[in-house]
Every structure is written in structure tokens, then in C-alpha cells.
Amino acid sequence: MNTPEPLPEPELETGPESGLEPELGVAEAPAPAGRFDATILRLAAERGPEKSFCPSEVARALSDDWRPLLGPVRAAAGRLAEAGLIDILRHGKPIAPAAIKGVIRLRLRQA
């Protein structure tokens, strides 16, 4: 009876580009888009419309490896701003979601 030879284990690259943790060789499951939205809204509600917060605070609330999450957090902020739920601030003034670039802050939309 012929038994098939086992397939070789694939070599996993680790490092910031791979999304894998070098110590473990496994990727942390990415946070679903709903978690980004929910975390932004939770932090905005905790601070109220008078205070803003940095997108990195959202990413840090979701993962210890937070830097790769900044892009998705900013995208979620854009969606929430378009829906009228939050403001995106640049130099302390609200900007359109399409104008997101550079340093921004987020806050609950003022009524």
C-alpha cells in the first residue's frame, strides 16, 4: 500500500510586513470592521462632543500590535463621519472625510 508523503511545511515569513508575530509565527486575527466602528463610537461617547481623541487610541484599544490597524481605523472614521456620527478634525476644525490626511483627531458629532 502506497502512503503519500507528507507535504512540507510552508515557511512563514515574520515581521511587520507579514502581519505575523515573530515569537509565535501566527497572525493575530484582524479586527472586523464592526469592531473599529464600535470602538470609535464607544470612545467618542465616553469623551462627549467637547473632547477629541486620536485614531491611535482606537487601534490601541483593539490590539497590542496597533500600528497595522491605523489605516482601517481611519477608514472606519471616514465612514462614520459620512454617516454623520462623528467629526474628523484637522487643526481643531472639522474636515470632510475625503480630505483625511496627516494628523487627525476624532470626536462625537456636535448637535
C-alpha positions in Angstrom: 0.0 0.0 0.0 1.4 3.4 -1.0 1.1 6.1 1.5 1.5 9.6 0.2 4.5 11.5 1.5 3.5 14.4 3.8 3.7 17.8 2.3 6.5 20.0 3.5 5.5 22.7 6.0 5.4 26.2 4.3 8.0 28.6 5.6 6.3 31.6 7.2 7.9 35.0 6.9 7.6 37.1 10.0 8.0 40.8 10.5 5.9 43.9 10.2 5.1 43.4 6.6 3.8 39.8 7.1 1.4 40.6 9.9 2.8 37.6 11.8 4.2 37.8 15.3 7.8 36.6 15.2 7.7 34.8 18.5 4.7 32.7 17.7 4.7 32.5 13.9 0.9 33.0 13.9 -1.1 36.1 12.8 -3.5 37.7 15.2 -7.0 37.7 13.8 -7.8 41.0 12.3 -10.5 43.0 14.0 -13.7 43.0 11.9 -14.8 46.4 10.5 -17.7 46.5 13.0 -15.3 46.4 15.9 -13.5 49.5 14.5 -16.8 51.4 14.2 -18.0 50.2 17.7 -14.7 51.2 19.4 -14.6 54.6 17.7 -18.2 55.3 18.8 -17.5 54.0 22.4 -14.5 56.3 22.8 -16.4 59.2 21.3 -19.4 58.7 23.7 -17.0 58.4 26.7 -15.5 61.8 25.9 -18.6 63.5 24.6 -18.7 66.2 21.8 -16.4 68.5 23.8 -13.3 66.3 23.7 -11.5 64.7 20.8 -9.2 61.6 20.6 -6.5 60.2 18.3 -7.2 57.3 16.0 -4.2 55.5 17.6 -6.2 55.3 20.8 -8.8 53.3 18.9 -6.2 51.0 17.5 -4.5 50.5 20.9 -7.9 49.6 22.4 -8.1 46.8 19.8 -4.7 45.2 19.8 -1.2 45.4 21.3 0.1 45.4 17.8 -1.9 48.5 16.9 0.1 50.2 14.2 -1.2 48.0 11.3 -4.7 48.9 12.4 -4.4 52.7 11.9 -5.4 52.5 8.2 -8.6 50.5 8.9 -9.4 52.8 11.9 -9.1 55.9 9.7 -11.3 54.3 7.0 -13.9 53.5 9.7 -13.7 57.1 10.9 -14.4 58.2 7.4 -17.5 56.0 7.1 -18.8 57.2 10.5 -18.2 60.8 9.6 -20.1 60.4 6.3 -22.9 58.8 8.3 -23.0 62.0 10.5 -22.0 60.2 13.7 -18.5 61.7 14.3 -16.4 64.7 13.3 -12.9 64.3 11.9 -10.7 67.2 13.0 -7.6 68.6 11.5 -6.0 71.6 13.3 -9.1 71.5 15.6 -11.6 72.1 12.8 -14.0 69.6 11.2 -12.9 68.3 7.7 -14.7 66.3 5.1 -13.9 62.5 5.2 -12.5 62.8 1.7 -9.9 65.3 3.0 -8.4 62.9 5.5 -4.6 63.2 5.5 -1.9 63.8 8.0 -2.7 64.1 11.7 -6.4 63.9 12.6 -8.5 63.6 15.7 -12.0 62.3 16.2 -14.9 63.4 18.3 -18.6 62.8 18.7 -20.6 64.9 16.2 -21.9 68.1 17.9 -25.6 68.5 17.6 
